């Protein structure tokens, strides 16, 4: 039986309300005089009551009608038009005098976002949270949502929901719902959408949680061109561990590492590290510069490789920077263009990853797929380039001090070969037990 000495929380545990309450209860509490009842969860209905009081009251009524207990929280910076259950002053705490009298709206919104994030981190009675707002309200409400554990239901009804919401969602599980109309008084459209949103958050917050899993969870990174590898690895893990897959699109790697930091994942089989390519060379699915840092911090068992490091991702062909006009491209679809990494770029990618791994002293196994790093990187395929791959592999080898708990494993296999999956599992088993 595979086991771990890390003793993390298991994924299923955070979906049960009691476990979520305990997780929050363990955090530092402040002394704000805020209504709270930790014996039952409530749905926090959040918005700026100075401009959206009627909408908040209506939404709270729909939440109650759907069978959940609402708590209206004001995050506005002016006098509210309704009486909320939690005032803006309660949320702002010691900063209330400054925030609620500021003539600088931008500073007030930013300050209230920080205050609301701290406020939500202190709460122990959250069964779910729903926010409404435009630009300012969305920024404030989602700041608090992101401080809650994954598994607590979160809905943001926003006028910005049809655009780029990455700044608001980040690596959380916030559901963004388009408001369609602006929040400037109730109307026949907003009533329908708020009623649906209220019913949705009530159902999410009162749903019977699934049974908790007693298997440790392991992060597994994948991309379309490494799907075969990830599938084979997941199958070989069997029933001993639960593989949790993450699409290596920038946020995928960040999410996996966030869950490792929080103790919800016990280790990583990080075979697809392509996000580094986009970080270094201007692709649209980049990692952050902090990629791999959590492996050093947590010292969890880590097995890595170079999946899809033969490509940099861009959107449609006409969005590719002009400086790359003479490069080798592969049109994945109308909206995704892949660019083959050069020998020089592969050298830089391998060096960057190697230096990161050199800073980690936990149990690490890093595998070289000598036969190619993606479905496009094999004989007869458009990105087959043995010289570029060799530069990538050599850079990894020379950029970290291999030996002891940190081992480099060279294989002749293509990353999607069954034999490579076998090698990954063997490496994983070596450091897992």
ZAMARGU-4260 file (C-alpha; in steps of 0.2 Angstrom, whole numbers, plus 5000, padded with zeros to 4 digits):
<rodrens>
0) 5000/5000/5000 | 5007/5017/4995 | 5008/5028/5010 | 5014/5046/5014 | 5023/5053/5029
5) 5016/5070/5025 | 4999/5067/5033 | 4990/5080/5022 | 4971/5083/5022 | 4963/5073/5008
10) 4953/5081/4994 | 4936/5074/4999 | 4938/5081/5017 | 4937/5099/5011 | 4920/5096/5003
15) 4912/5092/5020 | 4906/5107/5029 | 4913/5102/5046 | 4930/5100/5039 | 4929/5117/5030
20) 4924/5125/5046 | 4938/5117/5056 | 4951/5123/5043 | 4945/5141/5045 | 4943/5139/5064
25) 4961/5135/5065 | 4966/5151/5058 | 4969/5167/5068 | 4953/5175/5074 | 4950/5194/5077
30) 4939/5202/5089 | 4927/5211/5077 | 4909/5211/5083 | 4901/5202/5069 | 4886/5190/5069
35) 4892/5172/5068 | 4885/5155/5071 | 4897/5141/5068 | 4884/5128/5072 | 4877/5131/5054
40) 4884/5137/5038 | 4877/5153/5030 | 4878/5160/5013 | 4887/5177/5013 | 4879/5189/5001
45) 4892/5202/4997 | 4891/5219/4988 | 4892/5237/4989 | 4876/5242/4999 | 4878/5260/4995
50) 4874/5257/4976 | 4867/5240/4976 | 4856/5239/4991 | 4840/5233/4983 | 4849/5220/4973
55) 4857/5213/4988 | 4841/5212/4998 | 4832/5204/4983 | 4846/5191/4981 | 4847/5187/5000
60) 4828/5184/4999 | 4830/5172/4984 | 4844/5163/4994 | 4832/5161/5009 | 4818/5155/4998
65) 4829/5142/4991 | 4833/5135/5008 | 4849/5143/5014 | 4852/5156/5027 | 4859/5172/5019
70) 4870/5185/5028 | 4871/5202/5019 | 4889/5209/5020 | 4892/5227/5014 | 4908/5231/5006
75) 4904/5248/5000 | 4913/5264/5005 | 4898/5276/5007 | 4881/5276/5017 | 4871/5260/5013
80) 4853/5261/5007 | 4849/5245/5017 | 4853/5239/5034 | 4866/5225/5031 | 4869/5210/5043
85) 4888/5215/5042 | 4892/5233/5040 | 4907/5240/5030 | 4914/5246/5046 | 4914/5229/5053
90) 4923/5222/5037 | 4936/5237/5037 | 4940/5235/5056 | 4954/5246/5061 | 4954/5254/5044
95) 4936/5259/5044 | 4939/5278/5047 | 4951/5279/5033 | 4942/5269/5020 | 4925/5275/5023
100) 4930/5293/5022 | 4942/5292/5007 | 4939/5304/4992 | 4950/5292/4982 | 4939/5279/4975
105) 4953/5268/4968 | 4962/5268/4985 | 4946/5265/4994 | 4942/5250/4983 | 4959/5243/4985
110) 4959/5245/5004 | 4942/5237/5005 | 4947/5222/4995 | 4962/5219/5007 | 4951/5221/5022
115) 4937/5210/5015 | 4950/5196/5011 | 4956/5197/5029 | 4938/5197/5035 | 4934/5181/5026
120) 4949/5172/5031 | 4943/5175/5049 | 4926/5167/5047 | 4921/5150/5052 | 4902/5149/5047
125) 4904/5150/5028 | 4893/5138/5019 | 4895/5148/5003 | 4897/5165/4996 | 4889/5175/4982
130) 4894/5192/4976 | 4887/5205/4964 | 4896/5220/4957 | 4904/5230/4943 | 4922/5233/4942
135) 4925/5239/4960 | 4913/5226/4968 | 4920/5212/4958 | 4937/5216/4964 | 4932/5217/4982
140) 4921/5202/4983 | 4933/5190/4974 | 4947/5196/4985 | 4938/5188/4999 | 4933/5173/4989
145) 4950/5169/4985 | 4955/5167/5003 | 4943/5153/5006 | 4947/5135/5004 | 4944/5126/4987
150) 4927/5117/4990 | 4917/5131/4998 | 4905/5137/4984 | 4908/5154/4977 | 4898/5163/4964
155) 4902/5181/4957 | 4888/5189/4947 | 4898/5202/4938 | 4896/5214/4923 | 4914/5209/4919
160) 4911/5190/4918 | 4911/5189/4899 | 4929/5196/4898 | 4946/5191/4904 | 4942/5185/4922
165) 4959/5178/4927 | 4963/5192/4939 | 4947/5189/4949 | 4947/5170/4948 | 4966/5167/4949
170) 4968/5148/4954 | 4952/5147/4965 | 4936/5139/4961 | 4926/5155/4959 | 4911/5153/4947
175) 4909/5169/4936 | 4891/5173/4931 | 4887/5187/4918 | 4876/5200/4925 | 4870/5204/4907
180) 4863/5221/4913 | 4871/5233/4924 | 4867/5234/4943 | 4857/5251/4943 | 4841/5245/4951
185) 4831/5229/4949 | 4823/5225/4932 | 4815/5211/4923 | 4832/5204/4917 | 4841/5206/4933
190) 4827/5198/4944 | 4828/5183/4934 | 4847/5181/4934 | 4848/5185/4953 | 4835/5172/4957
195) 4844/5159/4947 | 4860/5164/4955 | 4852/5163/4973 | 4845/5146/4969 | 4862/5140/4963
200) 4872/5146/4978 | 4859/5139/4990 | 4859/5122/4981 | 4878/5122/4981 | 4880/5126/4999
205) 4867/5114/5005 | 4872/5099/4994 | 4876/5083/5002 | 4895/5081/5001 | 4903/5066/4993
210) 4911/5053/5005 | 4929/5058/5009 | 4943/5048/5000 | 4956/5039/5011 | 4968/5039/4997
215) 4982/5052/4996 | 4981/5064/4981 | 4996/5067/4969 | 4996/5081/4956 | 4999/5076/4938
220) 5002/5089/4924 | 4997/5086/4907 | 4994/5094/4890 | 4986/5088/4874 | 5003/5082/4867
225) 5006/5072/4883 | 4989/5066/4887 | 4994/5048/4882 | 5008/5049/4895 | 4997/5056/4909
230) 4984/5043/4906 | 4996/5028/4906 | 5004/5035/4923 | 4987/5037/4930 | 4982/5020/4926
235) 4998/5013/4933 | 4995/5022/4950 | 4980/5011/4952 | 4970/5012/4968 | 4984/5017/4980
240) 4984/5035/4976 | 4972/5047/4968 | 4979/5056/4953 | 4973/5074/4951 | 4977/5080/4934
245) 4981/5099/4929 | 4981/5106/4912 | 4998/5115/4910 | 4991/5131/4904 | 4999/5143/4916
250) 4986/5142/4929 | 4986/5123/4930 | 5004/5123/4936 | 5000/5137/4949 | 4985/5128/4955
255) 4994/5112/4958 | 5008/5120/4967 | 4995/5130/4978 | 4987/5114/4983 | 5004/5107/4987
260) 5007/5122/4998 | 4990/5120/5007 | 4993/5101/5010 | 4979/5095/4999 | 4991/5086/4988
265) 5005/5074/4994 | 5017/5075/4980 | 5018/5078/4961 | 5021/5069/4945 | 5025/5085/4935
270) 5029/5077/4918 | 5023/5093/4908 | 5033/5108/4912 | 5029/5118/4896 | 5023/5133/4905
275) 5041/5138/4908 | 5043/5140/4889 | 5030/5153/4888 | 5037/5162/4904 | 5054/5164/4896
280) 5049/5168/4878 | 5033/5177/4879 | 5020/5164/4876 | 5002/5166/4882 | 5001/5151/4894
285) 5016/5156/4906 | 5021/5150/4923 | 5025/5162/4936 | 5043/5165/4941 | 5039/5155/4957
290) 5036/5139/4947 | 5044/5124/4957 | 5047/5135/4973 | 5034/5125/4982 | 5044/5109/4979
295) 5058/5117/4989 | 5047/5124/5002 | 5037/5108/5006 | 5049/5094/5001 | 5035/5083/4995
300) 5040/5068/4984 | 5042/5075/4966 | 5044/5067/4949 | 5047/5078/4935 | 5050/5078/4916
305) 5051/5090/4901 | 5034/5087/4893 | 5029/5099/4879 | 5045/5109/4881 | 5047/5109/4862
310) 5034/5122/4860 | 5028/5140/4865 | 5010/5144/4864 | 5001/5159/4856 | 4983/5162/4851
315) 4978/5164/4833 | 4992/5165/4820 | 4990/5184/4818 | 4994/5187/4836 | 5011/5179/4836
320) 5024/5193/4838 | 5032/5199/4823 | 5050/5195/4829 | 5045/5176/4827 | 5038/5178/4809
325) 5052/5166/4802 | 5049/5152/4815 | 5042/5134/4813 | 5024/5134/4818 | 5010/5121/4820
330) 4992/5127/4820 | 4984/5117/4834 | 4967/5125/4829 | 4960/5142/4824 | 4964/5149/4841
335) 4980/5141/4846 | 4997/5142/4837 | 5012/5132/4843 | 5030/5138/4839 | 5044/5125/4840
340) 5058/5130/4853 | 5075/5132/4845 | 5091/5125/4851 | 5096/5141/4861 | 5079/5142/4868
345) 5079/5124/4874 | 5096/5127/4882 | 5088/5142/4892 | 5073/5132/4897 | 5083/5117/4903
350) 5095/5129/4913 | 5080/5138/4921 | 5072/5122/4927 | 5088/5114/4932 | 5092/5129/4943
355) 5075/5128/4951 | 5077/5110/4955 | 5094/5113/4962 | 5086/5124/4976 | 5076/5109/4982
360) 5083/5096/4993 | 5068/5085/4995 | 5066/5068/4986 | 5067/5072/4968 | 5067/5061/4952
365) 5068/5070/4935 | 5067/5059/4920 | 5074/5063/4902 | 5063/5057/4888 | 5076/5054/4875
370) 5064/5049/4862 | 5055/5066/4862 | 5045/5077/4873 | 5028/5078/4865 | 5017/5070/4852
375) 5024/5083/4839 | 5042/5079/4844 | 5045/5062/4836 | 5052/5055/4819 | 5040/5061/4805
380) 5031/5074/4816 | 5033/5093/4813 | 5043/5097/4829 | 5055/5083/4828 | 5072/5091/4831
385) 5085/5080/4840 | 5098/5094/4841 | 5086/5105/4851 | 5081/5091/4862 | 5099/5087/4865
390) 5102/5105/4871 | 5087/5104/4883 | 5093/5088/4890 | 5111/5094/4892 | 5106/5110/4901
395) 5096/5100/4914 | 5110/5089/4917 | 5123/5103/4920 | 5112/5115/4929 | 5108/5105/4945
400) 5119/5096/4957 | 5112/5078/4954 | 5115/5065/4967 | 5108/5060/4984 | 5090/5064/4986
405) 5090/5073/4969 | 5092/5061/4954 | 5092/5063/4935 | 5086/5048/4926 | 5090/5047/4907
410) 5078/5036/4897 | 5078/5032/4878 | 5060/5032/4877 | 5047/5045/4870 | 5037/5053/4883
415) 5021/5045/4877 | 5029/5027/4877 | 5022/5014/4889 | 5040/5011/4894 | 5042/5029/4900
420) 5026/5028/4910 | 5034/5013/4918 | 5050/5022/4922 | 5040/5037/4930 | 5030/5025/4941
425) 5046/5016/4946 | 5054/5033/4951 | 5039/5038/4960 | 5038/5022/4970 | 5056/5024/4975
430) 5053/5040/4984 | 5035/5038/4990 | 5036/5024/5002
</rodrens>
